[in-house]
Amino acid sequence: MSETIEFQAEARQLLQLMIHSIYSDKDVFLRELISNGSDALDKLRMESYRDKDLGVDTSDLHIELRTDAENRTFTISDNGIGMSRDDVVSLIGTIAKSGTAETLAKLREAQGSGEEVSEETRAELIGQFGIGFYSSFMVADKVEMTTRRAGTESGVHWESTGEGTYELAEVPDAPQGTSITVHLKAEDAEDSLHDYADPTVVKRIVKRYSDFITWPILLNPGAPEAVEGAEEDDSEDEETQDSSLEPINSRKALWARPRSEVSDEEYAEFYRHVSHDWQEPLETMRFTGEGTFEYQALLFLPAHAPMDLYMRDAKRGVQLYVKRVFVMEDCEALVPEYLRFVKGVVDAQDLSLNVSREILQQDRQIQLIRKRLVKRVLQTITSMRSEDAEKYTTFWSECGRAVKEGLLTDQENTQAILEASTFASTHDPEKLTTLAEYVERMPEGQESIYYVTGESRASVENSPHIEAFRAKGYEVLLLTDQVDEVWVGMVPAFGSGDDAKPFASISQGDVDLGDDAEKPEGYEDLLTWMTTTLADDVSEVRLSTRLTTSPACLVGEVGGIPPQLEQMMRSMGQEVPVQKRALELNPKHPLVENLRSAHEAKPEDTGIADTASLLYDMALLAEGGELKEPSAFVGKLAQRLAATL
Ligand SMILES: Nc1ncnc2c1ncn2[C@@H]1O[C@H](COP(=O)(O)OP(=O)(O)OP(=O)(O)O)[C@@H](O)[C@H]1O
């Protein structure tokens, strides 16, 4: 009995994109299906280790490819883990990846705007989360799949033309594993849709994209030479007329081959396999550990942030192998959260294949590899900056915010993270600066690295606090990522020992800009009176040395919670004690000067009290803050203005 089921809305939209072919390189469908088959074999082997009662034969795990020119089909089968009926419905009929809805919305928006969406844009958007199985619809009119989950009795048959629905039927005698038959569209060389019913074509593609897959990939032998499609061959045609299947991949783990023998393209394909990214990696890293504890690592930095990088449930971790045998996906124990964009493989020689995630967290060897990995990644980022500035800029704009999260969690590597980082500063309107460059530019007499935090470059650049620093020629870092608000409160200095330069907020604490100009006399009364009048809002009213053109600004205590962070914490439902800040007045500003003489003349005047409170409101507005009672502000302002006319 078969039943017809509808695809989930997102799945339907993705399928449409596939059918209308978003990607010029159709050959990649094969890589995607092989990748899934290989994962299924990995999973079966792991499960059979863990569950001795599974009762499956794992002695001959492999992937089979069969072409049928007559019926124009291509079939890929694996004797891996397989899927249950529920698996098929949830994994194939539904897309549950974080970011899918957003990506599709972006695509729709781009298409809706009437502009032709470039191939690149589409590929880039899609490439951010991969589409695996669905890519078969780039080359197919119809896809059929029969699958049976290891350890269960009966299988299912799935079939769809990729429109709105699919058919599901029970198959009592299905072999264990998964077999997918692709009913091929007509060959269309112009659209680079090749003849996938031709084994020579298939062989060439497997060699190119999937050679490193560690499981045997078997293919029915090719047609005799000089037949249609033969010119596509790589010329390494060793086929015989034997009717049995022949293995076509070399199965060599890339990380175990001598470096000089692995091409960039092979690394790129391997990267795509482990990351599900469709683009090339930005950087490839290889290193090994020798001696009592041996391991090999092959890691990659992405050219763009993974879809879920800044989402709560972001995936992290690299693949863990033990002596060439796949052990687990996303091994968190090897990679700290802030480096969650790092993809790749660690192959350890000395672990049990049976190891669990919990045990790994405690494992000393794993901790050592992790340490090494972190150092290596940070070093790579840092040297990328000097070796290929453009690459670094791409990387930093995509993943820099994640890297800076390490300043909150990884005390051991704080300095290395600071060295790998770059920041916006008042020195250059466009180019980011390293801290070393900043320190280099510090003029005689400047002891600290000054920074200001806030929501955007525009708002912090115009903040009143910055005025005197500018006037004095002191550079200020403009920190506008949310994570910046937090790390500046935790990291005391850049550098170590005598060379350490402390970080100092320009909007916190008393700054001493070393100005010889003494604070003018005669303001005591005004300051005492204002401190009392504004006691609900400010901790103190004092004279400032940091202002040149603005009348007033608000200054927090050193180590206090900056207002943006306070707001952020409140919005996350955290209790934050009310933090009063000091109001600093600019004694050279006519408003402040006149306020002093007006208060002296008429200490009881309520209008003057209103002006004092307006001064506070203005300081709040100038730093981009929000007024508690905008209507009260407007009322007072209108009155005071009226009095001037
Ligand atoms: N040959 C297979 N054997 C067993 N399960 C499979 C097979 N092919 C697909 N699946 C299951 O279906 C899920 C969805 O596959 P799909 O190819 O759409 O995405 P994916 O491989 O998870 O990720 P990506 O889209 O990033 O490649 C897989 O995660 C896997 O659980």
The ligand as a Gaussian input file, in Angstrom:
#p B3LYP/6-31G(d) Opt

LIG

0 1
 N       22.325000       6.852000       2.040000
 C       21.798000       7.193000       3.204000
 N       21.721000       6.286000       4.207000
 C       21.203000       6.611000       5.403000
 N       20.727000       7.833000       5.698000
 C       20.769000       8.771000       4.738000
 C       21.282000       8.510000       3.441000
 N       21.170000       9.633000       2.692000
 C       20.605000      10.553000       3.506000
 N       20.369000      10.037000       4.728000
 C       19.785000      10.725000       5.902000
 O       19.071000      11.854000       5.458000
 C       19.600000      13.050000       6.061000
 C       19.452000      14.205000       5.112000
 O       20.314000      14.052000       4.028000
 P       20.745000      15.274000       3.169000
 O       21.675000      14.795000       2.131000
 O       19.532000      15.978000       2.714000
 O       21.457000      16.239000       4.154000
 P       22.789000      15.996000       5.016000
 O       23.677000      15.022000       4.351000
 O       22.399000      15.761000       6.425000
 O       23.458000      17.413000       5.055000
 P       23.906000      18.323000       3.843000
 O       22.681000      18.820000       3.222000
 O       24.636000      19.390000       4.551000
 O       24.743000      17.484000       2.949000
 C       21.034000      12.685000       6.389000
 O       21.521000      13.469000       7.457000
 C       20.904000      11.217000       6.784000
 O       20.468000      11.105000       8.128000

